[in-house]
Amino acid sequence: MSEWFAKSAAQAALTDVPEGRRWVLRGGDAALAAAGAAFGASLPAQAGGVARVAGTPRAALWLGPDEIWLGTSMDDGAALEAALQTGLAAHAHSLVDISHRNVALELSGTHAAWLLNSLCPLELTLEAFPVDTVTRTLFSKAEIVLWRTGEHSFQIVLGRSFRGYVSGLLAEVSRELAAA
Amino acid sequence: MLVIHCPYCGPRPELEFRHCGQAHIARPLDPSAQTADEWGEYLYLRENPKGMHAERWRHMHGCGRFFNALRDTTTDFFVTTYKCGEPRPAVSGTAPAGGQR
């Protein structure tokens, strides 16, 4: 990771999220309902919605009207995959494993939204982008999936080859924090 | 920067969108019954209005969906956006200059 200039981790910190399993699920209402039952929680229907299963690492992210990302830890991956395939067997759907495509970064600290907004035009106030909102968007030239996991923490899911580009740009912007 | 209202996601920065040409162009149901001129017209001839224009847009770096938009080409004002398959909304006159939504 590039040199980081924030004065403290409380101000801004960038860390790697442990590797996990991810799937893209596409399908009609019946398929999504069946997938929700297998997943353990109703899949989000609102734009930008996130559904988590309490007590597990499972999270479902709304990325489009018929596109849901399902994620969990490496350990839980096989169990979830088996449950989904069983639950979805009777419905037309597409379930694609994209675990190897993406990596995730965690950006946290009081200046996390400010750092993101340096190169991402999305409005990131708590009113416009509350906790547990997710969307695909752009960070400079890189397409990212941005998930607000807390008031001052964001998970950035991005293509593996963009990791150095995005973390390097964030590090470059963090020079402003050192100067302020 | 313009803010474009995606019918699925709400207001988003224009960088996430791609322009995809004129809207409401239906493919002829029986292409082999078309004359060369008719087919050429379908393929290549597009309007270039000064004023209100119905266009296809795609929320490329968002939900990925195509939708239609009514845009005033003289002011770059997006009057409204609507989902594919819905009829073109009736809007008369021109949009205010320099406006954004």
Boltz contact constraints between the chains, C-beta under 6 A:
constraints:
  - contact:
      token1: [A, 47]
      token2: [B, 8]
      max_distance: 6.0
  - contact:
      token1: [A, 47]
      token2: [B, 9]
      max_distance: 6.0
  - contact:
      token1: [A, 64]
      token2: [B, 63]
      max_distance: 6.0
  - contact:
      token1: [A, 64]
      token2: [B, 64]
      max_distance: 6.0
  - contact:
      token1: [A, 65]
      token2: [B, 8]
      max_distance: 6.0
  - contact:
      token1: [A, 121]
      token2: [B, 1]
      max_distance: 6.0
  - contact:
      token1: [A, 121]
      token2: [B, 13]
      max_distance: 6.0
  - contact:
      token1: [A, 136]
      token2: [B, 61]
      max_distance: 6.0
  - contact:
      token1: [A, 136]
      token2: [B, 62]
      max_distance: 6.0
  - contact:
      token1: [A, 138]
      token2: [B, 15]
      max_distance: 6.0
  - contact:
      token1: [A, 138]
      token2: [B, 61]
      max_distance: 6.0
  - contact:
      token1: [A, 143]
      token2: [B, 61]
      max_distance: 6.0
